[in-house]
Amino acid sequence: MSENEGSGTPKRLNESGLIRVSQTHIARRCKELAEHGLLRHVGNGAYVITEEGEAYLDEEYDAEEGVYIDGENSISEPSPTAESETNGV
């Protein structure tokens, strides 16, 4: 769910029927995606997608390296947001 659509919890995602795996699996994956800066935990088990998460979906961000990729597949510096989120700051 994007920030404009509000937050989403693993339970809400599971109940939506959009994702056909267990709530526990969704919660684990959300935590892992947050560790890579693609989601942001907003409390009470809810997450929102970050700018980096949107860019990753658009194939403009390398989550493994933590850097943006421009249109010609070259890499730019990581954003301070992604770096601080993955470092737990």
ChimeraX commands (.cxc) that place a marker at each C-alpha (Angstrom):
marker #1 position 0.00,0.00,0.00 radius 0.5
marker #1 position 1.38,3.42,-0.84 radius 0.5
marker #1 position 1.58,6.27,1.66 radius 0.5
marker #1 position -1.28,7.96,-0.19 radius 0.5
marker #1 position -3.52,4.94,0.44 radius 0.5
marker #1 position -2.72,4.72,4.14 radius 0.5
marker #1 position -0.89,2.00,5.94 radius 0.5
marker #1 position -1.31,-1.74,5.68 radius 0.5
marker #1 position -0.87,-4.47,8.22 radius 0.5
marker #1 position -0.05,-8.09,7.44 radius 0.5
marker #1 position -3.53,-9.00,8.72 radius 0.5
marker #1 position -5.19,-6.46,6.42 radius 0.5
marker #1 position -3.14,-7.65,3.44 radius 0.5
marker #1 position -4.00,-11.27,4.24 radius 0.5
marker #1 position -7.71,-10.50,4.56 radius 0.5
marker #1 position -7.73,-8.57,1.26 radius 0.5
marker #1 position -7.17,-11.78,-0.68 radius 0.5
marker #1 position -4.58,-10.02,-2.85 radius 0.5
marker #1 position -1.80,-12.10,-1.34 radius 0.5
marker #1 position -2.37,-15.82,-0.89 radius 0.5
marker #1 position 0.12,-16.71,1.83 radius 0.5
marker #1 position -0.11,-16.78,5.61 radius 0.5
marker #1 position -0.27,-13.67,7.74 radius 0.5
marker #1 position 2.96,-14.81,9.44 radius 0.5
marker #1 position 4.74,-15.04,6.08 radius 0.5
marker #1 position 3.49,-11.57,5.11 radius 0.5
marker #1 position 4.71,-10.13,8.43 radius 0.5
marker #1 position 8.18,-11.68,7.97 radius 0.5
marker #1 position 8.46,-10.37,4.41 radius 0.5
marker #1 position 7.30,-6.88,5.42 radius 0.5
marker #1 position 9.97,-6.79,8.13 radius 0.5
marker #1 position 12.63,-7.86,5.63 radius 0.5
marker #1 position 11.48,-5.30,3.06 radius 0.5
marker #1 position 11.63,-2.62,5.77 radius 0.5
marker #1 position 15.19,-3.67,6.61 radius 0.5
marker #1 position 16.09,-2.92,2.97 radius 0.5
marker #1 position 14.32,0.46,3.04 radius 0.5
marker #1 position 11.51,-0.60,0.69 radius 0.5
marker #1 position 8.81,-0.35,3.36 radius 0.5
marker #1 position 8.61,1.82,6.46 radius 0.5
marker #1 position 7.15,0.44,9.69 radius 0.5
marker #1 position 4.69,3.01,11.07 radius 0.5
marker #1 position 3.73,1.16,14.24 radius 0.5
marker #1 position 1.19,-1.42,15.34 radius 0.5
marker #1 position 2.34,-3.83,12.64 radius 0.5
marker #1 position 1.49,-1.38,9.82 radius 0.5
marker #1 position 3.80,-0.54,6.91 radius 0.5
marker #1 position 3.86,1.95,4.04 radius 0.5
marker #1 position 5.92,1.76,0.87 radius 0.5
marker #1 position 8.86,4.17,0.67 radius 0.5
marker #1 position 10.17,6.15,-2.28 radius 0.5
marker #1 position 12.84,3.48,-2.66 radius 0.5
marker #1 position 10.14,0.79,-2.65 radius 0.5
marker #1 position 8.26,2.58,-5.43 radius 0.5
marker #1 position 11.51,3.00,-7.39 radius 0.5
marker #1 position 12.32,-0.70,-6.88 radius 0.5
marker #1 position 8.96,-1.65,-8.36 radius 0.5
marker #1 position 9.70,0.67,-11.30 radius 0.5
marker #1 position 13.12,-1.04,-11.72 radius 0.5
marker #1 position 14.88,2.22,-10.81 radius 0.5
marker #1 position 16.39,1.11,-7.49 radius 0.5
marker #1 position 18.81,-1.67,-6.60 radius 0.5
marker #1 position 17.72,-2.76,-3.11 radius 0.5
marker #1 position 20.66,-5.10,-2.66 radius 0.5
marker #1 position 23.17,-2.30,-3.23 radius 0.5
marker #1 position 20.93,0.46,-1.83 radius 0.5
marker #1 position 21.38,2.69,-4.88 radius 0.5
marker #1 position 19.23,4.25,-7.56 radius 0.5
marker #1 position 19.69,3.15,-11.17 radius 0.5
marker #1 position 19.25,5.72,-13.92 radius 0.5
marker #1 position 17.67,5.00,-17.28 radius 0.5
marker #1 position 20.96,3.78,-18.76 radius 0.5
marker #1 position 21.56,1.19,-15.99 radius 0.5
marker #1 position 24.25,3.26,-14.30 radius 0.5
marker #1 position 24.11,3.60,-10.54 radius 0.5
marker #1 position 23.74,6.77,-8.49 radius 0.5
marker #1 position 24.40,7.36,-4.81 radius 0.5
marker #1 position 21.96,5.93,-2.24 radius 0.5
marker #1 position 19.43,8.30,-0.75 radius 0.5
marker #1 position 19.95,9.37,2.86 radius 0.5
marker #1 position 16.47,8.02,3.68 radius 0.5
marker #1 position 17.28,4.47,2.56 radius 0.5
marker #1 position 20.62,4.54,4.31 radius 0.5
marker #1 position 19.19,5.75,7.64 radius 0.5
marker #1 position 16.28,3.28,7.49 radius 0.5
marker #1 position 18.51,0.29,6.82 radius 0.5
marker #1 position 20.89,1.37,9.58 radius 0.5
marker #1 position 18.04,1.65,12.08 radius 0.5
marker #1 position 18.45,5.39,12.53 radius 0.5
marker link #1:1,2 radius 0.2
marker link #1:2,3 radius 0.2
marker link #1:3,4 radius 0.2
marker link #1:4,5 radius 0.2
marker link #1:5,6 radius 0.2
marker link #1:6,7 radius 0.2
marker link #1:7,8 radius 0.2
marker link #1:8,9 radius 0.2
marker link #1:9,10 radius 0.2
marker link #1:10,11 radius 0.2
marker link #1:11,12 radius 0.2
marker link #1:12,13 radius 0.2
marker link #1:13,14 radius 0.2
marker link #1:14,15 radius 0.2
marker link #1:15,16 radius 0.2
marker link #1:16,17 radius 0.2
marker link #1:17,18 radius 0.2
marker link #1:18,19 radius 0.2
marker link #1:19,20 radius 0.2
marker link #1:20,21 radius 0.2
marker link #1:21,22 radius 0.2
marker link #1:22,23 radius 0.2
marker link #1:23,24 radius 0.2
marker link #1:24,25 radius 0.2
marker link #1:25,26 radius 0.2
marker link #1:26,27 radius 0.2
marker link #1:27,28 radius 0.2
marker link #1:28,29 radius 0.2
marker link #1:29,30 radius 0.2
marker link #1:30,31 radius 0.2
marker link #1:31,32 radius 0.2
marker link #1:32,33 radius 0.2
marker link #1:33,34 radius 0.2
marker link #1:34,35 radius 0.2
marker link #1:35,36 radius 0.2
marker link #1:36,37 radius 0.2
marker link #1:37,38 radius 0.2
marker link #1:38,39 radius 0.2
marker link #1:39,40 radius 0.2
marker link #1:40,41 radius 0.2
marker link #1:41,42 radius 0.2
marker link #1:42,43 radius 0.2
marker link #1:43,44 radius 0.2
marker link #1:44,45 radius 0.2
marker link #1:45,46 radius 0.2
marker link #1:46,47 radius 0.2
marker link #1:47,48 radius 0.2
marker link #1:48,49 radius 0.2
marker link #1:49,50 radius 0.2
marker link #1:50,51 radius 0.2
marker link #1:51,52 radius 0.2
marker link #1:52,53 radius 0.2
marker link #1:53,54 radius 0.2
marker link #1:54,55 radius 0.2
marker link #1:55,56 radius 0.2
marker link #1:56,57 radius 0.2
marker link #1:57,58 radius 0.2
marker link #1:58,59 radius 0.2
marker link #1:59,60 radius 0.2
marker link #1:60,61 radius 0.2
marker link #1:61,62 radius 0.2
marker link #1:62,63 radius 0.2
marker link #1:63,64 radius 0.2
marker link #1:64,65 radius 0.2
marker link #1:65,66 radius 0.2
marker link #1:66,67 radius 0.2
marker link #1:67,68 radius 0.2
marker link #1:68,69 radius 0.2
marker link #1:69,70 radius 0.2
marker link #1:70,71 radius 0.2
marker link #1:71,72 radius 0.2
marker link #1:72,73 radius 0.2
marker link #1:73,74 radius 0.2
marker link #1:74,75 radius 0.2
marker link #1:75,76 radius 0.2
marker link #1:76,77 radius 0.2
marker link #1:77,78 radius 0.2
marker link #1:78,79 radius 0.2
marker link #1:79,80 radius 0.2
marker link #1:80,81 radius 0.2
marker link #1:81,82 radius 0.2
marker link #1:82,83 radius 0.2
marker link #1:83,84 radius 0.2
marker link #1:84,85 radius 0.2
marker link #1:85,86 radius 0.2
marker link #1:86,87 radius 0.2
marker link #1:87,88 radius 0.2
marker link #1:88,89 radius 0.2
view
